[in-house]
Protein backbone atom coordinates (compact mmCIF):
# COMPACT_ATOMS: atom_id res chain seq x y z
CA UNK A 1 0.00 0.00 0.00
CA UNK A 2 2.78 2.42 0.91
CA UNK A 3 4.57 1.73 -2.37
CA UNK A 4 1.34 2.38 -4.30
CA UNK A 5 0.84 5.69 -2.52
CA UNK A 6 4.39 6.81 -3.21
CA UNK A 7 4.17 5.80 -6.86
CA UNK A 8 1.01 7.81 -7.48
CA UNK A 9 1.61 10.57 -4.98
CA UNK A 10 5.29 11.28 -4.33
CA UNK A 11 5.61 14.05 -1.80
CA UNK A 12 2.05 13.64 -0.46
CA UNK A 13 0.85 16.62 -2.55
CA UNK A 14 -2.20 14.89 -4.07
CA UNK A 15 -3.26 13.45 -0.74
CA UNK A 16 -3.25 16.96 0.65
CA UNK A 17 -5.41 18.11 -2.25
CA UNK A 18 -7.77 15.20 -1.63
CA UNK A 19 -8.13 16.17 2.01
CA UNK A 20 -8.62 19.79 0.94
CA UNK A 21 -11.49 19.05 -1.40
CA UNK A 22 -13.19 16.86 1.21
CA UNK A 23 -12.76 19.67 3.75
CA UNK A 24 -14.18 22.22 1.31
CA UNK A 25 -17.23 20.03 0.74
CA UNK A 26 -17.74 19.50 4.45
CA UNK A 27 -17.46 23.19 5.33
CA UNK A 28 -19.86 24.24 2.57
CA UNK A 29 -22.37 21.48 3.32
CA UNK A 30 -22.40 22.30 7.04
CA UNK A 31 -22.73 26.04 6.43
CA UNK A 32 -25.64 25.32 4.09
CA UNK A 33 -27.46 23.50 6.88
CA UNK A 34 -27.27 26.34 9.40
CA UNK A 35 -30.80 27.53 10.23
CA UNK A 36 -29.64 31.15 10.16
CA UNK A 37 -28.45 30.71 6.58
CA UNK A 38 -31.39 28.63 5.35
CA UNK A 39 -33.99 30.96 6.82
CA UNK A 40 -36.12 32.66 4.19
CA UNK A 41 -34.82 30.64 1.23
CA UNK A 42 -37.46 28.89 -0.88
CA UNK A 43 -35.08 26.01 -1.64
CA UNK A 44 -33.23 26.03 1.66
CA UNK A 45 -33.29 22.23 1.71
CA UNK A 46 -31.07 22.24 -1.40
CA UNK A 47 -28.60 24.84 -0.13
CA UNK A 48 -26.26 22.33 1.51
CA UNK A 49 -26.17 20.12 -1.61
CA UNK A 50 -25.52 23.07 -3.92
CA UNK A 51 -22.85 24.71 -1.78
CA UNK A 52 -21.04 21.43 -1.12
CA UNK A 53 -21.10 20.43 -4.79
CA UNK A 54 -19.90 23.83 -5.98
CA UNK A 55 -17.00 23.82 -3.50
CA UNK A 56 -16.01 20.20 -4.09
CA UNK A 57 -15.75 20.39 -7.86
CA UNK A 58 -14.19 23.84 -7.84
CA UNK A 59 -11.45 22.37 -5.63
CA UNK A 60 -11.02 19.48 -8.05
CA UNK A 61 -10.65 21.80 -11.07
CA UNK A 62 -8.33 24.34 -9.43
CA UNK A 63 -4.65 23.59 -10.00
CA UNK A 64 -2.49 26.65 -9.30
CA UNK A 65 0.70 26.73 -7.28
CA UNK A 66 0.31 30.16 -5.64
CA UNK A 67 -2.36 30.64 -2.99
CA UNK A 68 -3.45 34.00 -4.40
CA UNK A 69 -4.04 32.59 -7.88
CA UNK A 70 -5.75 29.54 -6.40
CA UNK A 71 -8.13 31.70 -4.36
CA UNK A 72 -8.98 33.79 -7.42
CA UNK A 73 -9.68 30.69 -9.50
CA UNK A 74 -11.77 29.08 -6.75
CA UNK A 75 -13.93 32.19 -6.54
CA UNK A 76 -14.45 32.25 -10.31
CA UNK A 77 -15.14 28.50 -10.43
CA UNK A 78 -17.77 28.68 -7.70
CA UNK A 79 -19.42 31.63 -9.45
CA UNK A 80 -19.39 29.66 -12.71
CA UNK A 81 -21.17 26.77 -10.98
CA UNK A 82 -23.75 29.20 -9.61
CA UNK A 83 -24.20 30.64 -13.10
CA UNK A 84 -24.76 27.13 -14.48
CA UNK A 85 -27.33 26.37 -11.78
CA UNK A 86 -29.08 29.68 -12.44
CA UNK A 87 -29.22 28.97 -16.17
CA UNK A 88 -31.00 25.70 -15.42
CA UNK A 89 -33.38 27.29 -12.92
CA UNK A 90 -34.39 29.96 -15.44
CA UNK A 91 -34.56 27.87 -18.62
CA UNK A 92 -35.88 24.49 -17.41
CA UNK A 93 -39.50 25.45 -16.51
CA UNK A 94 -40.41 26.98 -19.90
CA UNK A 95 -38.73 24.08 -21.71
CA UNK A 96 -40.62 21.60 -19.51
CA UNK A 97 -43.87 23.28 -20.56
CA UNK A 98 -43.01 22.52 -24.18
CA UNK A 99 -41.62 18.98 -23.80
CA UNK A 100 -41.46 16.52 -20.92
CA UNK A 101 -37.70 16.19 -21.40
CA UNK A 102 -37.14 19.90 -21.91
CA UNK A 103 -35.18 20.30 -18.64
CA UNK A 104 -32.59 17.80 -19.87
CA UNK A 105 -32.01 20.04 -22.89
CA UNK A 106 -30.42 22.63 -20.61
CA UNK A 107 -27.68 20.09 -19.86
CA UNK A 108 -26.77 20.11 -23.56
CA UNK A 109 -25.47 23.66 -23.23
CA UNK A 110 -23.36 22.69 -20.23
CA UNK A 111 -21.97 19.69 -22.09
CA UNK A 112 -20.97 22.01 -24.94
CA UNK A 113 -19.29 24.46 -22.57
CA UNK A 114 -17.30 21.63 -20.97
CA UNK A 115 -15.62 20.93 -24.30
CA UNK A 116 -15.51 24.34 -25.93
CA UNK A 117 -14.13 26.40 -23.03
CA UNK A 118 -10.98 24.28 -23.01
CA UNK A 119 -9.67 26.72 -25.60
CA UNK A 120 -9.16 29.22 -22.74
CA UNK A 121 -6.67 27.13 -20.84
CA UNK A 122 -6.74 25.75 -17.32
CA UNK A 123 -9.24 28.23 -15.92
CA UNK A 124 -11.50 28.03 -18.97
CA UNK A 125 -11.56 24.24 -18.71
CA UNK A 126 -12.61 24.46 -15.08
CA UNK A 127 -15.27 27.09 -15.76
CA UNK A 128 -16.81 24.97 -18.52
CA UNK A 129 -16.94 21.97 -16.21
CA UNK A 130 -18.39 24.03 -13.37
CA UNK A 131 -21.19 25.38 -15.56
CA UNK A 132 -22.19 21.80 -16.32
CA UNK A 133 -21.83 20.74 -12.66
CA UNK A 134 -24.06 23.62 -11.58
CA UNK A 135 -26.71 22.58 -14.08
CA UNK A 136 -26.52 18.97 -12.89
CA UNK A 137 -26.98 19.97 -9.25
CA UNK A 138 -29.90 22.23 -10.10
CA UNK A 139 -31.41 19.44 -12.22
CA UNK A 140 -31.14 16.98 -9.35
CA UNK A 141 -32.75 19.47 -6.96
CA UNK A 142 -35.51 20.52 -9.37
CA UNK A 143 -34.76 24.24 -9.00
CA UNK A 144 -36.73 27.02 -10.69
CA UNK A 145 -36.70 30.82 -11.03
CA UNK A 146 -37.79 31.29 -7.40
CA UNK A 147 -34.56 29.64 -6.25
CA UNK A 148 -32.09 32.12 -7.77
CA UNK A 149 -31.35 33.67 -4.38
CA UNK A 150 -30.61 30.22 -2.95
CA UNK A 151 -28.18 29.60 -5.80
CA UNK A 152 -26.39 32.91 -5.19
CA UNK A 153 -26.03 32.19 -1.47
CA UNK A 154 -24.72 28.69 -2.28
CA UNK A 155 -22.10 30.18 -4.60
CA UNK A 156 -20.85 32.57 -1.91
CA UNK A 157 -20.75 29.84 0.74
CA UNK A 158 -18.90 27.54 -1.66
CA UNK A 159 -16.30 30.17 -2.54
CA UNK A 160 -15.42 30.84 1.08
CA UNK A 161 -15.45 27.15 1.99
CA UNK A 162 -13.15 26.27 -0.93
CA UNK A 163 -10.67 29.11 -0.35
CA UNK A 164 -10.12 28.55 3.37
CA UNK A 165 -8.54 25.05 3.13
CA UNK A 166 -6.49 26.14 0.09
CA UNK A 167 -5.04 29.05 2.05
CA UNK A 168 -4.21 26.67 4.89
CA UNK A 169 -2.62 24.01 2.67
CA UNK A 170 -0.20 26.62 1.34
CA UNK A 171 3.10 25.45 -0.16
CA UNK A 172 2.51 21.88 1.08
CA UNK A 173 0.35 21.41 -2.01
CA UNK A 174 2.15 21.61 -5.34
CA UNK A 175 0.12 20.69 -8.44
CA UNK A 176 1.86 18.52 -10.99
CA UNK A 177 2.91 20.47 -14.10
CA UNK A 178 0.42 20.13 -16.91
CA UNK A 179 1.48 17.86 -19.74
CA UNK A 180 1.63 19.57 -23.15
CA UNK A 181 -1.53 18.84 -25.10
CA UNK A 182 -1.04 16.92 -28.37
CA UNK A 183 -1.54 18.85 -31.58
CA UNK A 184 -4.81 17.76 -33.19
CA UNK A 185 -6.99 18.83 -36.07
CA UNK A 186 -10.51 18.12 -37.25
CA UNK A 187 -10.39 15.50 -39.98
CA UNK A 188 -11.23 17.16 -43.30
CA UNK A 189 -11.89 20.57 -41.71
CA UNK A 190 -8.55 22.03 -40.60
CA UNK A 191 -10.04 25.50 -40.01
CA UNK A 192 -12.43 24.26 -37.27
CA UNK A 193 -10.99 24.66 -33.78
CA UNK A 194 -10.56 21.37 -31.91
CA UNK A 195 -12.32 22.80 -28.83
CA UNK A 196 -15.39 23.63 -30.92
CA UNK A 197 -15.41 20.06 -32.20
CA UNK A 198 -15.16 18.71 -28.65
CA UNK A 199 -18.04 20.89 -27.51
CA UNK A 200 -20.21 19.77 -30.40
CA UNK A 201 -19.34 16.12 -29.81
CA UNK A 202 -20.44 16.37 -26.17
CA UNK A 203 -23.62 18.26 -27.11
CA UNK A 204 -24.58 15.73 -29.79
CA UNK A 205 -23.97 12.84 -27.39
CA UNK A 206 -26.18 14.55 -24.81
CA UNK A 207 -28.96 15.04 -27.37
CA UNK A 208 -28.80 11.36 -28.34
CA UNK A 209 -29.12 10.30 -24.69
CA UNK A 210 -32.13 12.60 -24.24
CA UNK A 211 -33.71 11.04 -27.33
CA UNK A 212 -33.13 7.55 -25.92
CA UNK A 213 -34.63 8.65 -22.62
CA UNK A 214 -37.80 9.87 -24.33
CA UNK A 215 -38.07 6.50 -26.10
CA UNK A 216 -36.94 4.04 -23.42
CA UNK A 217 -37.37 6.00 -20.14
CA UNK A 218 -33.81 5.80 -18.78
CA UNK A 219 -33.75 5.96 -14.97
CA UNK A 220 -31.14 8.73 -14.66
CA UNK A 221 -30.33 10.29 -18.05
CA UNK A 222 -28.10 12.89 -16.36
CA UNK A 223 -25.66 10.10 -15.46
CA UNK A 224 -25.39 9.04 -19.10
CA UNK A 225 -24.97 12.65 -20.21
CA UNK A 226 -22.25 13.17 -17.61
CA UNK A 227 -20.36 10.09 -18.76
CA UNK A 228 -20.59 11.13 -22.41
CA UNK A 229 -19.45 14.67 -21.61
CA UNK A 230 -16.38 13.75 -19.60
CA UNK A 231 -15.06 10.96 -21.82
CA UNK A 232 -14.62 13.38 -24.72
CA UNK A 233 -10.87 13.91 -25.04
CA UNK A 234 -8.56 15.82 -27.36
CA UNK A 235 -8.53 13.08 -29.98
CA UNK A 236 -10.57 10.07 -31.03
CA UNK A 237 -7.90 7.74 -29.66
CA UNK A 238 -7.87 9.64 -26.35
CA UNK A 239 -11.66 9.38 -26.10
CA UNK A 240 -11.51 5.64 -26.73
CA UNK A 241 -8.98 5.26 -23.91
CA UNK A 242 -11.07 7.35 -21.51
CA UNK A 243 -14.21 5.35 -22.33
CA UNK A 244 -12.41 2.10 -21.62
CA UNK A 245 -11.02 3.40 -18.34
CA UNK A 246 -14.30 4.95 -17.20
CA UNK A 247 -16.27 1.78 -17.89
CA UNK A 248 -13.68 -0.35 -16.11
CA UNK A 249 -13.57 1.91 -13.07
CA UNK A 250 -17.36 2.20 -12.84
CA UNK A 251 -17.76 -1.57 -13.20
CA UNK A 252 -15.63 -1.96 -10.06
CA UNK A 253 -16.75 1.07 -8.07
CA UNK A 254 -20.50 0.52 -8.31
CA UNK A 255 -20.50 -3.10 -7.00
CA UNK A 256 -18.20 -2.06 -4.15
CA UNK A 257 -20.67 0.68 -3.29
CA UNK A 258 -23.62 -1.70 -3.48
CA UNK A 259 -21.80 -4.08 -1.14
CA UNK A 260 -21.92 -1.33 1.49
CA UNK A 261 -25.72 -1.02 1.38
CA UNK A 262 -26.32 -3.35 4.37
CA UNK A 263 -24.69 -0.82 6.71
CA UNK A 264 -26.56 2.18 5.28
CA UNK A 265 -29.26 2.04 7.96
CA UNK A 266 -27.05 1.14 10.90
CA UNK A 267 -23.92 3.20 10.29
CA UNK A 268 -24.39 6.01 7.77
CA UNK A 269 -21.38 7.80 9.28
CA UNK A 270 -19.15 4.94 8.11
CA UNK A 271 -20.46 5.43 4.58
CA UNK A 272 -19.62 9.12 4.67
CA UNK A 273 -16.11 8.31 5.92
CA UNK A 274 -15.69 5.75 3.15
CA UNK A 275 -16.85 8.33 0.62
CA UNK A 276 -14.33 10.84 1.96
CA UNK A 277 -11.54 8.30 1.65
CA UNK A 278 -12.62 7.46 -1.89
CA UNK A 279 -12.48 11.13 -2.88
CA UNK A 280 -8.92 11.34 -1.59
CA UNK A 281 -8.11 8.37 -3.84
CA UNK A 282 -9.92 10.19 -6.67
CA UNK A 283 -7.71 13.25 -6.25
CA UNK A 284 -4.58 11.12 -6.19
CA UNK A 285 -5.45 9.03 -9.24
CA UNK A 286 -7.13 11.58 -11.52
CA UNK A 287 -4.07 13.00 -13.28
CA UNK A 288 -2.79 9.64 -14.51
CA UNK A 289 -5.18 6.81 -13.67
CA UNK A 290 -8.61 7.77 -14.96
CA UNK A 291 -9.85 4.22 -14.37
CA UNK A 292 -9.06 4.34 -10.63
CA UNK A 293 -10.49 7.87 -10.38
CA UNK A 294 -13.71 6.77 -12.12
CA UNK A 295 -14.04 3.79 -9.79
CA UNK A 296 -13.49 5.97 -6.72
CA UNK A 297 -16.10 8.47 -7.87
CA UNK A 298 -18.65 5.78 -8.75
CA UNK A 299 -18.17 4.25 -5.30
CA UNK A 300 -18.57 7.69 -3.67
CA UNK A 301 -21.77 8.43 -5.54
CA UNK A 302 -23.40 5.10 -4.67
CA UNK A 303 -22.52 5.20 -0.96
CA UNK A 304 -23.53 8.86 -0.53
CA UNK A 305 -26.87 8.17 -2.20
CA UNK A 306 -27.31 5.22 0.16
CA UNK A 307 -26.33 7.34 3.17
CA UNK A 308 -28.96 9.94 2.24
CA UNK A 309 -31.76 7.37 1.99
CA UNK A 310 -31.63 5.93 -1.55
CA UNK A 311 -31.58 2.15 -1.17
CA UNK A 312 -33.03 0.95 -4.47
CA UNK A 313 -30.48 -1.47 -5.89
CA UNK A 314 -31.98 -1.14 -9.37
CA UNK A 315 -31.61 2.63 -9.33
CA UNK A 316 -28.11 2.56 -7.89
CA UNK A 317 -27.02 -0.13 -10.33
CA UNK A 318 -28.27 2.03 -13.20
CA UNK A 319 -25.24 4.19 -12.43
CA UNK A 320 -23.12 1.42 -13.97
CA UNK A 321 -25.07 0.60 -17.10
CA UNK A 322 -25.98 4.20 -17.90
CA UNK A 323 -22.31 5.12 -17.59
CA UNK A 324 -21.53 2.38 -20.09
CA UNK A 325 -24.26 3.69 -22.39
CA UNK A 326 -23.10 7.31 -22.04
CA UNK A 327 -19.48 6.35 -22.62
CA UNK A 328 -20.37 4.39 -25.74
CA UNK A 329 -22.42 7.25 -27.16
CA UNK A 330 -19.64 9.71 -26.34
CA UNK A 331 -17.20 7.50 -28.21
CA UNK A 332 -19.47 7.32 -31.24
CA UNK A 333 -19.80 11.10 -31.22
CA UNK A 334 -16.01 11.46 -31.06
CA UNK A 335 -15.61 9.07 -33.99
CA UNK A 336 -18.29 10.50 -36.28
CA UNK A 337 -18.93 14.14 -35.29
CA UNK A 338 -15.97 16.25 -36.43
CA UNK A 339 -13.46 13.55 -35.40
CA UNK A 340 -10.13 14.82 -34.07
CA UNK A 341 -6.91 13.30 -35.33
CA UNK A 342 -3.52 13.76 -33.73
CA UNK A 343 -1.11 15.50 -36.06
CA UNK A 344 2.11 13.77 -37.04
CA UNK A 345 5.43 15.57 -36.48
CA UNK A 346 5.67 16.10 -40.25
CA UNK A 347 2.25 17.74 -40.36
CA UNK A 348 3.06 19.97 -37.39
CA UNK A 349 6.17 21.26 -39.10
PyMOL commands that set and color helices and strands:
alter all, ss='L'
color gray80, all
select helices_A, chain A and resi 2-8+10-32+35-38+44-61+67-98+102-141+145-172+194-216+221-231+236-259+261-263+268-285+290-307+313-336+345-348
alter helices_A, ss='H'
color red, helices_A
select strands_A, chain A and resi 184-186+340-342
alter strands_A, ss='S'
color yellow, strands_A
deselect
rebuild
show_as cartoon
